[in-house]
Amino acid sequence: MAGRDPSLMVRAAVVNLGAAAVTLLLFAFLVSVAAAPVGIADPGARMAFWGRLALWPALVLFAMAVGVMAARVPTQAFNPIDDPESRVQRVSQRVLANSVEQTLIFVPALAALVASLPLPDLGVPVVATGLFVLGRLLFWGGYLIHPFLRAPGMAMTLSVNLVVLGWAVLRAVA
């Protein structure tokens, strides 16, 4: 941290808090207008619903894995141990690793939420999935531009994960 501009750290904190606040406001607004899906009262239908939602984060991870592979082509860095990697390849690898971590939090928490929410509230997982996917894409795009620009996507993902995980825990202990 030596040599870092303190005002840069303050700006980063403001951006992160702002992105988290915008995400939470957007989440609240979208949940208020989201309609609950119909015909998912029994447990099997709920898990099928969860599976359809879990598909979207999986598609994002797949796109990121393809992005890592595609980043190898221009530099011919096919040997991940010995070949020099481009900046795009390093960033894409870090984005993929972080997204796997975030998705491993989100998807099981989403399953717990889908399984426990009352029927009228089942629009919440749809909103959460959309914002999670958007957050991961913003994280990836921002990181490719500049490491500090990954912050809004990371804050969005963290906010969604906190809401989904916290809500699922509250439902589990209630």
Phi, psi and omega in degrees: 000350179300138178084358179281141177285118181302327180293331176294319179294322178295315178299319179297318179296319179295317179297315179298313180294321177296316179296321178295317180296316178298317179299314181295321177294316178297318177302310182299316180296311183296322178296325181291336181252352182284132177271141176288139177295153181259157173076028179234043182283323184275157184303321180297319178293324177295319180290327174295320176299314177300318179299320178295324178288319182294341177300322185293312174298326178296321178295322177296315178299319178298316178299322179292320177297318177296322177300320177296316179296316181295328180292341179285333189297308184300325183262356184055038178271072184272339177263106185291349180269315188254334185279140177293140182258146175282166177299317180300320180294316179297316179297314181297323177295318180293320178297315180298313181299314180295323181291325174298315179299311182295322180292326177292340172275314188293310189296313177292324178295322177297318178299316179296321179292314179300320182291334189249345183288147171294153183309316183296341183264007185284005168283337181302312180297330177294313179298314181300318180295316179299315180291324177299311180298316178300317179299318179294320179291320176295320177301311182297308181297316179297318181295323178295329179282308180196141182306325180289338181280359174282345187302313181299319179294321178293318179295321178296313180298313180299317180298314179297315179299319179297317180295310183295313180296314180297317180295319179295320178296315178299320178294324182290325183267350182284000000 
